[in-house]
Amino acid sequence: MHRWIKKFSKFSFMMCGVSTYAFLRLERSLLIWRRTAIETITADMLQTVWSELDYRVDVCRITKGAHIEHL
């Protein structure tokens, strides 16, 4: 599924018959979506993630790596 992401470029869009204008519109939409997502992150969210990461590192340290979970 992720193989097509590596080929995601202006050239590949043009080869598929997609105009440069459509490509630029899509690129701009993705930029706006990404910026909006980043702007919605609050200090409280960052604090929660940091606390969870700190807790899991402590568990990993105490168990000497025997207990590792993904965030």
Backbone as JSON Lines, residues from 0, in Angstrom:
{"i":0,"aa":"M","n":[0.82,-1.2,0.0],"ca":[0.0,0.0,0.0],"c":[0.86,1.26,0.0]}
{"i":1,"aa":"H","n":[1.97,1.24,0.7],"ca":[2.77,2.45,0.83],"c":[3.77,2.63,-0.3]}
{"i":2,"aa":"R","n":[3.83,1.68,-1.23],"ca":[4.77,1.8,-2.33],"c":[4.46,2.99,-3.22]}
{"i":3,"aa":"W","n":[3.19,3.31,-3.4],"ca":[2.83,4.42,-4.28],"c":[3.24,5.77,-3.71]}
{"i":4,"aa":"I","n":[3.39,5.85,-2.39],"ca":[3.77,7.12,-1.77],"c":[5.16,7.53,-2.23]}
{"i":5,"aa":"K","n":[6.06,6.56,-2.4],"ca":[7.41,6.88,-2.85],"c":[7.41,7.47,-4.25]}
{"i":6,"aa":"K","n":[6.41,7.1,-5.05],"ca":[6.34,7.57,-6.42],"c":[5.49,8.83,-6.56]}
{"i":7,"aa":"F","n":[5.02,9.38,-5.47],"ca":[4.17,10.56,-5.46],"c":[5.0,11.78,-5.81]}
{"i":8,"aa":"S","n":[4.91,12.21,-7.04],"ca":[5.66,13.37,-7.47],"c":[4.91,14.05,-8.6]}
{"i":9,"aa":"K","n":[5.35,15.25,-8.93],"ca":[4.74,15.99,-10.02],"c":[4.86,15.21,-11.32]}
{"i":10,"aa":"F","n":[6.0,14.59,-11.55],"ca":[6.23,13.84,-12.78],"c":[5.26,12.68,-12.9]}
{"i":11,"aa":"S","n":[5.06,11.93,-11.82],"ca":[4.15,10.78,-11.89],"c":[2.72,11.22,-12.12]}
{"i":12,"aa":"F","n":[2.32,12.38,-11.59],"ca":[0.99,12.89,-11.85],"c":[0.83,13.24,-13.32]}
{"i":13,"aa":"M","n":[1.85,13.85,-13.89],"ca":[1.79,14.23,-15.3],"c":[1.73,12.99,-16.19]}
{"i":14,"aa":"M","n":[2.42,11.93,-15.81],"ca":[2.4,10.69,-16.58],"c":[1.01,10.04,-16.55]}
{"i":15,"aa":"C","n":[0.26,10.29,-15.47],"ca":[-1.08,9.72,-15.35],"c":[-2.14,10.6,-16.02]}
{"i":16,"aa":"G","n":[-1.71,11.7,-16.6],"ca":[-2.64,12.59,-17.28],"c":[-3.24,13.65,-16.39]}
{"i":17,"aa":"V","n":[-2.73,13.83,-15.19],"ca":[-3.22,14.85,-14.28],"c":[-2.48,16.14,-14.59]}
{"i":18,"aa":"S","n":[-3.21,17.21,-14.7],"ca":[-2.59,18.48,-15.05],"c":[-1.74,19.03,-13.92]}
{"i":19,"aa":"T","n":[-0.83,19.92,-14.28],"ca":[0.02,20.57,-13.27],"c":[-0.84,21.38,-12.3]}
{"i":20,"aa":"Y","n":[-1.91,22.0,-12.83],"ca":[-2.81,22.78,-11.99],"c":[-3.46,21.9,-10.92]}
{"i":21,"aa":"A","n":[-3.92,20.72,-11.32],"ca":[-4.55,19.8,-10.37],"c":[-3.55,19.34,-9.32]}
{"i":22,"aa":"F","n":[-2.33,19.09,-9.75],"ca":[-1.29,18.67,-8.82],"c":[-1.01,19.77,-7.81]}
{"i":23,"aa":"L","n":[-0.89,21.02,-8.27],"ca":[-0.61,22.13,-7.37],"c":[-1.76,22.36,-6.41]}
{"i":24,"aa":"R","n":[-3.01,22.17,-6.88],"ca":[-4.16,22.3,-6.0],"c":[-4.14,21.25,-4.9]}
{"i":25,"aa":"L","n":[-3.81,20.02,-5.28],"ca":[-3.72,18.94,-4.29],"c":[-2.59,19.22,-3.3]}
{"i":26,"aa":"E","n":[-1.47,19.67,-3.82],"ca":[-0.34,19.97,-2.95],"c":[-0.69,21.07,-1.95]}
{"i":27,"aa":"R","n":[-1.39,22.1,-2.41],"ca":[-1.81,23.19,-1.53],"c":[-2.81,22.69,-0.48]}
{"i":28,"aa":"S","n":[-3.73,21.83,-0.89],"ca":[-4.71,21.28,0.05],"c":[-4.01,20.49,1.15]}
{"i":29,"aa":"L","n":[-3.02,19.7,0.77],"ca":[-2.28,18.93,1.77],"c":[-1.51,19.83,2.71]}
{"i":30,"aa":"L","n":[-0.96,20.91,2.19],"ca":[-0.23,21.87,3.01],"c":[-1.16,22.51,4.04]}
{"i":31,"aa":"I","n":[-2.33,22.92,3.59],"ca":[-3.31,23.53,4.49],"c":[-3.76,22.53,5.55]}
{"i":32,"aa":"W","n":[-4.04,21.29,5.13],"ca":[-4.47,20.26,6.07],"c":[-3.4,20.01,7.14]}
{"i":33,"aa":"R","n":[-2.14,19.92,6.69],"ca":[-1.04,19.67,7.63],"c":[-0.88,20.83,8.61]}
{"i":34,"aa":"R","n":[-0.94,22.06,8.1],"ca":[-0.79,23.23,8.96],"c":[-1.92,23.3,9.98]}
{"i":35,"aa":"T","n":[-3.14,23.01,9.55],"ca":[-4.29,23.03,10.45],"c":[-4.13,21.97,11.54]}
{"i":36,"aa":"A","n":[-3.66,20.78,11.16],"ca":[-3.47,19.71,12.14],"c":[-2.44,20.11,13.18]}
{"i":37,"aa":"I","n":[-1.36,20.73,12.74],"ca":[-0.31,21.14,13.68],"c":[-0.79,22.25,14.6]}
{"i":38,"aa":"E","n":[-1.59,23.17,14.06],"ca":[-2.09,24.29,14.87],"c":[-3.08,23.85,15.93]}
{"i":39,"aa":"T","n":[-3.69,22.68,15.78],"ca":[-4.66,22.22,16.77],"c":[-4.01,21.53,17.97]}
{"i":40,"aa":"I","n":[-2.71,21.3,17.9],"ca":[-2.0,20.68,19.02],"c":[-1.9,21.69,20.16]}
{"i":41,"aa":"T","n":[-2.31,21.26,21.35],"ca":[-2.26,22.14,22.51],"c":[-1.11,21.75,23.44]}
{"i":42,"aa":"A","n":[-0.79,22.65,24.34],"ca":[0.25,22.37,25.32],"c":[-0.15,21.2,26.21]}
{"i":43,"aa":"D","n":[-1.44,21.08,26.48],"ca":[-1.95,19.98,27.3],"c":[-1.71,18.63,26.6]}
{"i":44,"aa":"M","n":[-1.91,18.58,25.29],"ca":[-1.67,17.36,24.54],"c":[-0.2,16.97,24.61]}
{"i":45,"aa":"L","n":[0.68,17.95,24.44],"ca":[2.12,17.68,24.5],"c":[2.53,17.19,25.88]}
{"i":46,"aa":"Q","n":[1.94,17.78,26.91],"ca":[2.25,17.38,28.28],"c":[1.81,15.94,28.53]}
{"i":47,"aa":"T","n":[0.65,15.57,28.02],"ca":[0.14,14.21,28.18],"c":[1.05,13.19,27.49]}
{"i":48,"aa":"V","n":[1.46,13.5,26.27],"ca":[2.35,12.59,25.54],"c":[3.68,12.46,26.26]}
{"i":49,"aa":"W","n":[4.21,13.6,26.73],"ca":[5.49,13.57,27.43],"c":[5.4,12.73,28.71]}
{"i":50,"aa":"S","n":[4.33,12.89,29.46],"ca":[4.14,12.11,30.7],"c":[4.04,10.61,30.39]}
{"i":51,"aa":"E","n":[3.3,10.27,29.35],"ca":[3.16,8.86,28.97],"c":[4.5,8.27,28.53]}
{"i":52,"aa":"L","n":[5.25,9.02,27.76],"ca":[6.57,8.57,27.32],"c":[7.5,8.39,28.52]}
{"i":53,"aa":"D","n":[7.47,9.34,29.45],"ca":[8.3,9.26,30.64],"c":[7.95,8.01,31.47]}
{"i":54,"aa":"Y","n":[6.66,7.74,31.61],"ca":[6.21,6.56,32.35],"c":[6.72,5.28,31.69]}
{"i":55,"aa":"R","n":[6.57,5.19,30.37],"ca":[6.97,3.97,29.66],"c":[8.49,3.78,29.67]}
{"i":56,"aa":"V","n":[9.23,4.86,29.64],"ca":[10.7,4.74,29.74],"c":[11.07,4.23,31.12]}
{"i":57,"aa":"D","n":[10.38,4.72,32.16],"ca":[10.64,4.24,33.52],"c":[10.35,2.74,33.63]}
{"i":58,"aa":"V","n":[9.22,2.29,33.07],"ca":[8.87,0.87,33.11],"c":[9.94,0.05,32.39]}
{"i":59,"aa":"C","n":[10.38,0.55,31.25],"ca":[11.4,-0.16,30.48],"c":[12.72,-0.23,31.27]}
{"i":60,"aa":"R","n":[13.06,0.87,31.94],"ca":[14.31,0.91,32.72],"c":[14.23,-0.04,33.91]}
{"i":61,"aa":"I","n":[13.1,-0.04,34.61],"ca":[12.94,-0.87,35.8],"c":[12.95,-2.35,35.44]}
{"i":62,"aa":"T","n":[12.31,-2.7,34.32],"ca":[12.25,-4.12,33.93],"c":[13.44,-4.51,33.06]}
{"i":63,"aa":"K","n":[14.37,-3.6,32.88],"ca":[15.58,-3.84,32.07],"c":[15.23,-4.27,30.64]}
{"i":64,"aa":"G","n":[14.19,-3.61,30.1],"ca":[13.81,-3.86,28.7],"c":[12.93,-5.06,28.49]}
{"i":65,"aa":"A","n":[12.52,-5.73,29.55],"ca":[11.69,-6.93,29.4],"c":[10.25,-6.59,29.05]}
{"i":66,"aa":"H","n":[9.83,-5.38,29.31],"ca":[8.45,-5.0,29.07],"c":[8.42,-3.71,28.25]}
{"i":67,"aa":"I","n":[8.16,-3.84,26.96],"ca":[8.13,-2.66,26.09],"c":[6.8,-2.65,25.36]}
{"i":68,"aa":"E","n":[6.09,-1.51,25.42],"ca":[4.84,-1.31,24.69],"c":[5.03,-0.15,23.75]}
{"i":69,"aa":"H","n":[4.29,-0.15,22.66],"ca":[4.36,0.97,21.72],"c":[3.47,2.09,22.19]}
{"i":70,"aa":"L","n":[3.88,3.31,21.93],"ca":[3.1,4.47,22.31],"c":[1.83,4.58,21.53]}
